[in-house]
Amino acid sequence: MKHLFWILWSVELAFMCWWLWDDLKLKHIQLNPFIGIGFLWLTISLFVRLMVENKVISNVLVIIPAIPLGIMAIFLIIIFLVQTFAGPIRWN
């Protein structure tokens, strides 16, 4: 539980960087405004952890976005396992 904040924060930072990198490849579409909000959220959680020194609030701030990311990770793992053992998935 001691390192939960740093694990979740680093995973979310990696996801946000990947999302930004992927969005910057698009030439004719504006940058998604939620990317900036996500980086702001991570910055606020880091500020609360280091400057305010409130571990409960900072943990809550990183657990909230970790829930949908965890659901997506479980979904991707299931897809990977099905494709590995049962062959390609036909989506249509």
MOPAC internal coordinates of N, CA, C and O (Angstrom, degrees):
PM7 1SCF
backbone

  N    0.0000 0     0.00 0     0.00 0    0    0    0
  C    1.4470 1     0.00 0     0.00 0    1    0    0
  C    1.5279 1   110.44 1     0.00 0    2    1    0
  O    1.2310 1   120.84 1   157.50 1    3    2    1
  N    1.3158 1   115.99 1   -22.50 1    3    2    1
  C    1.4529 1   120.34 1  -177.06 1    5    3    2
  C    1.5277 1   111.63 1   -68.00 1    6    5    3
  O    1.2310 1   120.48 1   143.21 1    7    6    5
  N    1.3242 1   116.69 1   -36.79 1    7    6    5
  C    1.4608 1   120.80 1  -176.16 1    9    7    6
  C    1.5246 1   112.94 1  -100.76 1   10    9    7
  O    1.2310 1   120.05 1  -172.34 1   11   10    9
  N    1.3253 1   117.51 1     7.66 1   11   10    9
  C    1.4563 1   121.52 1  -177.50 1   13   11   10
  C    1.5280 1   111.64 1   -59.32 1   14   13   11
  O    1.2310 1   120.11 1   136.49 1   15   14   13
  N    1.3134 1   117.39 1   -43.51 1   15   14   13
  C    1.4689 1   120.87 1  -179.71 1   17   15   14
  C    1.5160 1   111.08 1   -58.49 1   18   17   15
  O    1.2310 1   120.22 1   131.47 1   19   18   17
  N    1.3183 1   117.18 1   -48.53 1   19   18   17
  C    1.4589 1   120.40 1  -175.06 1   21   19   18
  C    1.5182 1   112.19 1   -69.62 1   22   21   19
  O    1.2310 1   120.22 1   145.22 1   23   22   21
  N    1.3270 1   117.19 1   -34.78 1   23   22   21
  C    1.4606 1   120.29 1   177.24 1   25   23   22
  C    1.5174 1   110.20 1   -65.95 1   26   25   23
  O    1.2310 1   120.51 1   129.24 1   27   26   25
  N    1.3244 1   116.63 1   -50.76 1   27   26   25
  C    1.4619 1   120.06 1  -178.97 1   29   27   26
  C    1.5240 1   111.74 1   -66.55 1   30   29   27
  O    1.2310 1   120.40 1   141.38 1   31   30   29
  N    1.3276 1   116.83 1   -38.62 1   31   30   29
  C    1.4641 1   119.81 1  -179.49 1   33   31   30
  C    1.5241 1   110.66 1   -64.79 1   34   33   31
  O    1.2310 1   119.97 1   138.51 1   35   34   33
  N    1.3248 1   117.67 1   -41.49 1   35   34   33
  C    1.4656 1   119.94 1  -179.40 1   37   35   34
  C    1.5298 1   111.44 1   -70.30 1   38   37   35
  O    1.2310 1   119.81 1   142.99 1   39   38   37
  N    1.3265 1   117.96 1   -37.01 1   39   38   37
  C    1.4662 1   120.71 1   176.29 1   41   39   38
  C    1.5245 1   110.05 1   -64.08 1   42   41   39
  O    1.2310 1   120.44 1   136.45 1   43   42   41
  N    1.3255 1   116.77 1   -43.55 1   43   42   41
  C    1.4598 1   120.13 1   179.49 1   45   43   42
  C    1.5211 1   111.66 1   -67.64 1   46   45   43
  O    1.2310 1   119.99 1   143.74 1   47   46   45
  N    1.3178 1   117.62 1   -36.26 1   47   46   45
  C    1.4619 1   120.55 1   176.62 1   49   47   46
  C    1.5292 1   110.35 1   -65.27 1   50   49   47
  O    1.2310 1   120.17 1   138.13 1   51   50   49
  N    1.3177 1   117.27 1   -41.87 1   51   50   49
  C    1.4687 1   120.55 1   177.48 1   53   51   50
  C    1.5250 1   110.35 1   -63.20 1   54   53   51
  O    1.2310 1   120.27 1   137.82 1   55   54   53
  N    1.3248 1   117.08 1   -42.18 1   55   54   53
  C    1.4621 1   120.46 1   178.19 1   57   55   54
  C    1.5214 1   110.95 1   -63.93 1   58   57   55
  O    1.2310 1   119.81 1   138.49 1   59   58   57
  N    1.3334 1   117.97 1   -41.51 1   59   58   57
  C    1.4638 1   120.81 1   179.95 1   61   59   58
  C    1.5271 1   110.99 1   -66.01 1   62   61   59
  O    1.2310 1   120.03 1   140.47 1   63   62   61
  N    1.3236 1   117.56 1   -39.53 1   63   62   61
  C    1.4731 1   120.35 1   177.56 1   65   63   62
  C    1.5194 1   110.89 1   -65.71 1   66   65   63
  O    1.2310 1   120.37 1   139.59 1   67   66   65
  N    1.3359 1   116.90 1   -40.41 1   67   66   65
  C    1.4542 1   120.99 1   177.31 1   69   67   66
  C    1.5253 1   110.80 1   -64.16 1   70   69   67
  O    1.2310 1   120.10 1   138.73 1   71   70   69
  N    1.3340 1   117.41 1   -41.27 1   71   70   69
  C    1.4581 1   122.49 1   179.00 1   73   71   70
  C    1.5235 1   110.15 1   -64.42 1   74   73   71
  O    1.2310 1   120.36 1   136.36 1   75   74   73
  N    1.3347 1   116.92 1   -43.64 1   75   74   73
  C    1.4591 1   121.03 1   178.09 1   77   75   74
  C    1.5259 1   110.74 1   -63.28 1   78   77   75
  O    1.2310 1   120.51 1   133.25 1   79   78   77
  N    1.3214 1   116.62 1   -46.75 1   79   78   77
  C    1.4695 1   120.98 1   179.81 1   81   79   78
  C    1.5307 1   110.87 1   -59.93 1   82   81   79
  O    1.2310 1   120.38 1   137.61 1   83   82   81
  N    1.3261 1   116.87 1   -42.39 1   83   82   81
  C    1.4499 1   121.49 1   179.98 1   85   83   82
  C    1.5228 1   111.29 1   -67.47 1   86   85   83
  O    1.2310 1   120.29 1   142.53 1   87   86   85
  N    1.3192 1   117.06 1   -37.47 1   87   86   85
  C    1.4598 1   121.08 1  -179.23 1   89   87   86
  C    1.5299 1   112.08 1   -74.35 1   90   89   87
  O    1.2310 1   120.15 1   150.25 1   91   90   89
  N    1.3201 1   117.32 1   -29.75 1   91   90   89
  C    1.4576 1   120.23 1   178.68 1   93   91   90
  C    1.5304 1   112.20 1   -70.59 1   94   93   91
  O    1.2310 1   119.78 1   162.67 1   95   94   93
  N    1.3197 1   118.03 1   -17.33 1   95   94   93
  C    1.4613 1   121.66 1   177.51 1   97   95   94
  C    1.5251 1   112.11 1   -72.28 1   98   97   95
  O    1.2310 1   120.33 1   156.80 1   99   98   97
  N    1.3298 1   116.98 1   -23.20 1   99   98   97
  C    1.4635 1   120.91 1  -178.71 1  101   99   98
  C    1.5230 1   109.44 1   -78.19 1  102  101   99
  O    1.2310 1   120.71 1   -54.67 1  103  102  101
  N    1.3255 1   116.25 1   125.33 1  103  102  101
  C    1.4640 1   119.86 1  -173.62 1  105  103  102
  C    1.5205 1   113.19 1   -91.60 1  106  105  103
  O    1.2310 1   119.59 1   145.91 1  107  106  105
  N    1.3217 1   118.39 1   -34.09 1  107  106  105
  C    1.4580 1   121.10 1  -171.29 1  109  107  106
  C    1.5257 1   113.68 1  -104.76 1  110  109  107
  O    1.2310 1   120.47 1  -171.76 1  111  110  109
  N    1.3062 1   116.70 1     8.24 1  111  110  109
  C    1.4655 1   121.13 1  -179.52 1  113  111  110
  C    1.5186 1   108.33 1  -122.43 1  114  113  111
  O    1.2310 1   121.20 1   -38.47 1  115  114  113
  N    1.3399 1   115.31 1   141.53 1  115  114  113
  C    1.4612 1   120.27 1   178.31 1  117  115  114
  C    1.5254 1   111.04 1   -66.54 1  118  117  115
  O    1.2310 1   121.50 1   -23.73 1  119  118  117
  N    1.3275 1   114.73 1   156.27 1  119  118  117
  C    1.4567 1   120.76 1   177.21 1  121  119  118
  C    1.5232 1   109.45 1   -66.64 1  122  121  119
  O    1.2310 1   120.66 1   -42.72 1  123  122  121
  N    1.3072 1   116.34 1   137.28 1  123  122  121
  C    1.4573 1   121.79 1  -179.55 1  125  123  122
  C    1.5314 1   109.41 1   -64.78 1  126  125  123
  O    1.2310 1   119.69 1   -54.28 1  127  126  125
  N    1.3460 1   118.20 1   125.72 1  127  126  125
  C    1.4651 1   119.56 1  -178.50 1  129  127  126
  C    1.5278 1   113.97 1   -67.66 1  130  129  127
  O    1.2310 1   120.05 1   160.73 1  131  130  129
  N    1.3169 1   117.50 1   -19.27 1  131  130  129
  C    1.4588 1   120.01 1   179.30 1  133  131  130
  C    1.5230 1   112.18 1   -71.41 1  134  133  131
  O    1.2310 1   120.01 1   162.43 1  135  134  133
  N    1.3200 1   117.58 1   -17.57 1  135  134  133
  C    1.4605 1   120.00 1   176.20 1  137  135  134
  C    1.5261 1   109.63 1   -66.61 1  138  137  135
  O    1.2310 1   120.53 1   134.68 1  139  138  137
  N    1.3156 1   116.60 1   -45.32 1  139  138  137
  C    1.4685 1   120.23 1   176.76 1  141  139  138
  C    1.5148 1   112.13 1   -63.50 1  142  141  139
  O    1.2310 1   120.92 1   140.64 1  143  142  141
  N    1.3245 1   115.84 1   -39.36 1  143  142  141
  C    1.4609 1   120.03 1   178.76 1  145  143  142
  C    1.5286 1   110.14 1   -65.19 1  146  145  143
  O    1.2310 1   120.32 1   141.52 1  147  146  145
  N    1.3303 1   117.00 1   -38.48 1  147  146  145
  C    1.4670 1   120.58 1   178.64 1  149  147  146
  C    1.5149 1   112.31 1   -64.60 1  150  149  147
  O    1.2310 1   120.71 1   136.90 1  151  150  149
  N    1.3435 1   116.24 1   -43.10 1  151  150  149
  C    1.4651 1   118.85 1   177.28 1  153  151  150
  C    1.5300 1   110.93 1   -66.78 1  154  153  151
  O    1.2310 1   120.11 1   143.56 1  155  154  153
  N    1.3259 1   117.40 1   -36.44 1  155  154  153
  C    1.4672 1   121.02 1   175.96 1  157  155  154
  C    1.5250 1   110.36 1   -63.01 1  158  157  155
  O    1.2310 1   120.53 1   137.87 1  159  158  157
  N    1.3271 1   116.60 1   -42.13 1  159  158  157
  C    1.4664 1   121.64 1   178.65 1  161  159  158
  C    1.5267 1   111.08 1   -60.88 1  162  161  159
  O    1.2310 1   120.63 1   135.56 1  163  162  161
  N    1.3397 1   116.40 1   -44.44 1  163  162  161
  C    1.4689 1   120.13 1   178.44 1  165  163  162
  C    1.5248 1   111.55 1   -65.78 1  166  165  163
  O    1.2310 1   120.59 1   142.45 1  167  166  165
  N    1.3305 1   116.48 1   -37.55 1  167  166  165
  C    1.4639 1   120.21 1   178.07 1  169  167  166
  C    1.5228 1   110.93 1   -66.21 1  170  169  167
  O    1.2310 1   120.31 1   138.37 1  171  170  169
  N    1.3206 1   117.02 1   -41.63 1  171  170  169
  C    1.4732 1   120.54 1   178.33 1  173  171  170
  C    1.5278 1   110.10 1   -63.82 1  174  173  171
  O    1.2310 1   120.40 1   137.17 1  175  174  173
  N    1.3343 1   116.83 1   -42.83 1  175  174  173
  C    1.4689 1   118.44 1   179.78 1  177  175  174
  C    1.5272 1   111.51 1   -64.90 1  178  177  175
  O    1.2310 1   120.30 1   142.35 1  179  178  177
  N    1.3296 1   117.03 1   -37.65 1  179  178  177
  C    1.4661 1   119.96 1   176.81 1  181  179  178
  C    1.5291 1   110.98 1   -67.51 1  182  181  179
  O    1.2310 1   120.46 1   140.11 1  183  182  181
  N    1.3317 1   116.72 1   -39.89 1  183  182  181
  C    1.4676 1   121.27 1   177.14 1  185  183  182
  C    1.5243 1   111.06 1   -61.44 1  186  185  183
  O    1.2310 1   120.75 1   135.01 1  187  186  185
  N    1.3359 1   116.18 1   -44.99 1  187  186  185
  C    1.4695 1   120.02 1   179.89 1  189  187  186
  C    1.5236 1   110.12 1   -64.45 1  190  189  187
  O    1.2310 1   120.16 1   143.20 1  191  190  189
  N    1.3209 1   117.29 1   -36.80 1  191  190  189
  C    1.4707 1   120.56 1  -178.77 1  193  191  190
  C    1.5304 1   111.54 1   -69.58 1  194  193  191
  O    1.2310 1   120.45 1   135.13 1  195  194  193
  N    1.3449 1   116.75 1   -44.87 1  195  194  193
  C    1.4595 1   119.64 1  -171.98 1  197  195  194
  C    1.5262 1   113.70 1   -91.34 1  198  197  195
  O    1.2310 1   119.92 1   139.43 1  199  198  197
  N    1.3224 1   117.76 1   -40.57 1  199  198  197
  C    1.4654 1   119.99 1  -174.65 1  201  199  198
  C    1.5254 1   113.09 1   -92.03 1  202  201  199
  O    1.2310 1   120.72 1   134.60 1  203  202  201
  N    1.3169 1   116.22 1   -45.40 1  203  202  201
  C    1.4650 1   119.70 1  -179.06 1  205  203  202
  C    1.5224 1   110.34 1   -82.14 1  206  205  203
  O    1.2310 1   120.75 1   154.84 1  207  206  205
  N    1.3234 1   116.16 1   -25.16 1  207  206  205
  C    1.4655 1   124.07 1   179.44 1  209  207  206
  C    1.5278 1   113.04 1    59.53 1  210  209  207
  O    1.2310 1   121.60 1  -137.34 1  211  210  209
  N    1.3318 1   114.55 1    42.66 1  211  210  209
  C    1.4597 1   120.50 1   174.75 1  213  211  210
  C    1.5162 1   107.77 1  -110.22 1  214  213  211
  O    1.2310 1   120.77 1   -77.21 1  215  214  213
  N    1.3209 1   116.14 1   102.79 1  215  214  213
  C    1.4612 1   120.99 1  -173.84 1  217  215  214
  C    1.5206 1   112.69 1   -73.39 1  218  217  215
  O    1.2310 1   120.18 1   148.38 1  219  218  217
  N    1.3271 1   117.26 1   -31.62 1  219  218  217
  C    1.4641 1   119.91 1  -177.81 1  221  219  218
  C    1.5254 1   110.33 1   -66.98 1  222  221  219
  O    1.2310 1   120.16 1   131.03 1  223  222  221
  N    1.3229 1   117.31 1   -48.97 1  223  222  221
  C    1.4674 1   120.79 1  -179.18 1  225  223  222
  C    1.5212 1   110.56 1   -64.84 1  226  225  223
  O    1.2310 1   119.91 1   138.23 1  227  226  225
  N    1.3168 1   117.77 1   -41.77 1  227  226  225
  C    1.4671 1   119.75 1  -179.69 1  229  227  226
  C    1.5266 1   110.96 1   -66.09 1  230  229  227
  O    1.2310 1   119.91 1   143.76 1  231  230  229
  N    1.3270 1   117.77 1   -36.24 1  231  230  229
  C    1.4617 1   119.83 1   176.19 1  233  231  230
  C    1.5211 1   111.46 1   -65.61 1  234  233  231
  O    1.2310 1   120.53 1   139.14 1  235  234  233
  N    1.3277 1   116.60 1   -40.86 1  235  234  233
  C    1.4651 1   120.23 1   177.97 1  237  235  234
  C    1.5304 1   110.08 1   -63.70 1  238  237  235
  O    1.2310 1   120.32 1   140.27 1  239  238  237
  N    1.3329 1   116.99 1   -39.73 1  239  238  237
  C    1.4573 1   120.40 1  -179.62 1  241  239  238
  C    1.5240 1   112.61 1   -64.14 1  242  241  239
  O    1.2310 1   119.08 1   149.39 1  243  242  241
  N    1.3053 1   119.37 1   -30.61 1  243  242  241
  C    1.4701 1   119.88 1   178.05 1  245  243  242
  C    1.5295 1   112.15 1   -92.26 1  246  245  243
  O    1.2310 1   119.59 1   158.19 1  247  246  245
  N    1.3249 1   118.38 1   -21.81 1  247  246  245
  C    1.4643 1   120.18 1   178.91 1  249  247  246
  C    1.5243 1   110.66 1   -75.09 1  250  249  247
  O    1.2310 1   119.77 1   145.75 1  251  250  249
  N    1.3323 1   118.05 1   -34.25 1  251  250  249
  C    1.4638 1   120.84 1  -178.94 1  253  251  250
  C    1.5261 1   111.85 1   -57.29 1  254  253  251
  O    1.2310 1   118.28 1   127.64 1  255  254  253
  N    1.3521 1   120.88 1   -52.36 1  255  254  253
  C    1.4678 1   118.08 1   177.52 1  257  255  254
  C    1.5307 1   113.71 1   -75.77 1  258  257  255
  O    1.2310 1   119.82 1   164.91 1  259  258  257
  N    1.3266 1   117.95 1   -15.09 1  259  258  257
  C    1.4634 1   119.78 1  -179.86 1  261  259  258
  C    1.5257 1   111.92 1   -73.09 1  262  261  259
  O    1.2310 1   119.81 1   155.88 1  263  262  261
  N    1.3168 1   117.97 1   -24.12 1  263  262  261
  C    1.4651 1   120.73 1  -178.49 1  265  263  262
  C    1.5327 1   111.20 1   -64.65 1  266  265  263
  O    1.2310 1   118.56 1   125.97 1  267  266  265
  N    1.3562 1   120.35 1   -54.03 1  267  266  265
  C    1.4753 1   117.56 1   177.77 1  269  267  266
  C    1.5248 1   113.45 1   -66.35 1  270  269  267
  O    1.2310 1   120.04 1   148.32 1  271  270  269
  N    1.3376 1   117.53 1   -31.68 1  271  270  269
  C    1.4615 1   119.07 1   176.55 1  273  271  270
  C    1.5212 1   111.09 1   -65.46 1  274  273  271
  O    1.2310 1   120.14 1   142.65 1  275  274  273
  N    1.3090 1   117.34 1   -37.35 1  275  274  273
  C    1.4631 1   121.16 1   176.46 1  277  275  274
  C    1.5202 1   112.12 1   -66.23 1  278  277  275
  O    1.2310 1   120.50 1   140.25 1  279  278  277
  N    1.3360 1   116.66 1   -39.75 1  279  278  277
  C    1.4641 1   120.43 1   177.19 1  281  279  278
  C    1.5291 1   110.06 1   -63.52 1  282  281  279
  O    1.2310 1   120.28 1   137.47 1  283  282  281
  N    1.3304 1   117.06 1   -42.53 1  283  282  281
  C    1.4621 1   119.95 1   177.77 1  285  283  282
  C    1.5169 1   111.23 1   -64.76 1  286  285  283
  O    1.2310 1   119.92 1   141.73 1  287  286  285
  N    1.3240 1   117.76 1   -38.27 1  287  286  285
  C    1.4661 1   121.02 1   179.09 1  289  287  286
  C    1.5267 1   110.88 1   -64.89 1  290  289  287
  O    1.2310 1   120.23 1   138.37 1  291  290  289
  N    1.3201 1   117.16 1   -41.63 1  291  290  289
  C    1.4659 1   120.50 1   177.76 1  293  291  290
  C    1.5180 1   110.51 1   -62.52 1  294  293  291
  O    1.2310 1   120.47 1   137.27 1  295  294  293
  N    1.3345 1   116.71 1   -42.73 1  295  294  293
  C    1.4541 1   121.49 1   178.37 1  297  295  294
  C    1.5306 1   110.88 1   -61.18 1  298  297  295
  O    1.2310 1   120.10 1   135.58 1  299  298  297
  N    1.3298 1   117.42 1   -44.42 1  299  298  297
  C    1.4638 1   120.68 1   179.64 1  301  299  298
  C    1.5288 1   112.24 1   -66.40 1  302  301  299
  O    1.2310 1   120.20 1   143.67 1  303  302  301
  N    1.3267 1   117.21 1   -36.33 1  303  302  301
  C    1.4627 1   120.76 1   176.93 1  305  303  302
  C    1.5190 1   110.76 1   -65.52 1  306  305  303
  O    1.2310 1   120.46 1   138.81 1  307  306  305
  N    1.3337 1   116.72 1   -41.19 1  307  306  305
  C    1.4681 1   120.20 1   177.86 1  309  307  306
  C    1.5225 1   110.51 1   -63.19 1  310  309  307
  O    1.2310 1   120.06 1   136.10 1  311  310  309
  N    1.3315 1   117.48 1   -43.90 1  311  310  309
  C    1.4652 1   120.96 1   178.08 1  313  311  310
  C    1.5262 1   110.29 1   -61.34 1  314  313  311
  O    1.2310 1   120.37 1   135.95 1  315  314  313
  N    1.3205 1   116.89 1   -44.05 1  315  314  313
  C    1.4691 1   120.51 1   178.77 1  317  315  314
  C    1.5258 1   111.67 1   -60.56 1  318  317  315
  O    1.2310 1   120.35 1   135.54 1  319  318  317
  N    1.3281 1   116.94 1   -44.46 1  319  318  317
  C    1.4636 1   120.20 1  -179.54 1  321  319  318
  C    1.5253 1   111.68 1   -65.86 1  322  321  319
  O    1.2310 1   120.02 1   138.67 1  323  322  321
  N    1.3336 1   117.57 1   -41.33 1  323  322  321
  C    1.4603 1   120.47 1   179.22 1  325  323  322
  C    1.5187 1   110.27 1   -64.65 1  326  325  323
  O    1.2310 1   120.13 1   136.64 1  327  326  325
  N    1.3320 1   117.35 1   -43.36 1  327  326  325
  C    1.4652 1   119.88 1   179.11 1  329  327  326
  C    1.5249 1   112.01 1   -66.71 1  330  329  327
  O    1.2310 1   120.65 1   147.03 1  331  330  329
  N    1.3138 1   116.36 1   -32.97 1  331  330  329
  C    1.4663 1   119.68 1  -179.33 1  333  331  330
  C    1.5262 1   111.60 1   -70.75 1  334  333  331
  O    1.2310 1   120.05 1   137.25 1  335  334  333
  N    1.3246 1   117.51 1   -42.75 1  335  334  333
  C    1.4586 1   120.34 1  -172.99 1  337  335  334
  C    1.5251 1   113.69 1   -99.58 1  338  337  335
  O    1.2310 1   118.91 1   157.67 1  339  338  337
  N    1.3217 1   119.69 1   -22.33 1  339  338  337
  C    1.4650 1   121.05 1  -176.03 1  341  339  338
  C    1.5189 1   112.81 1  -117.20 1  342  341  339
  O    1.2310 1   119.88 1  -179.02 1  343  342  341
  N    1.3092 1   117.84 1     0.98 1  343  342  341
  C    1.4566 1   119.85 1  -179.88 1  345  343  342
  C    1.5143 1   111.60 1    93.50 1  346  345  343
  O    1.2310 1   120.73 1     1.32 1  347  346  345
  N    1.3285 1   116.22 1  -178.68 1  347  346  345
  C    1.4679 1   119.36 1  -176.62 1  349  347  346
  C    1.5167 1   112.79 1   -65.68 1  350  349  347
  O    1.2310 1   121.21 1   -32.71 1  351  350  349
  N    1.3134 1   115.28 1   147.29 1  351  350  349
  C    1.4525 1   122.06 1   179.22 1  353  351  350
  C    1.5245 1   108.14 1   -89.95 1  354  353  351
  O    1.2310 1   120.50 1   -48.13 1  355  354  353
  N    1.3118 1   116.64 1   131.87 1  355  354  353
  C    1.4714 1   120.78 1   176.23 1  357  355  354
  C    1.5272 1   106.90 1   -99.05 1  358  357  355
  O    1.2310 1   120.51 1   -66.31 1  359  358  357
  N    1.3326 1   116.63 1   113.69 1  359  358  357
  C    1.4578 1   121.76 1  -172.75 1  361  359  358
  C    1.5284 1   112.47 1   -85.68 1  362  361  359
  O    1.2310 1   119.40 1   167.22 1  363  362  361
  N    1.3330 1   118.76 1   -12.78 1  363  362  361
  C    1.4778 1   118.58 1  -178.27 1  365  363  362
  C    1.4977 1   111.32 1  -102.77 1  366  365  363
  O    1.2310 1   120.10 1   180.00 1  367  366  365

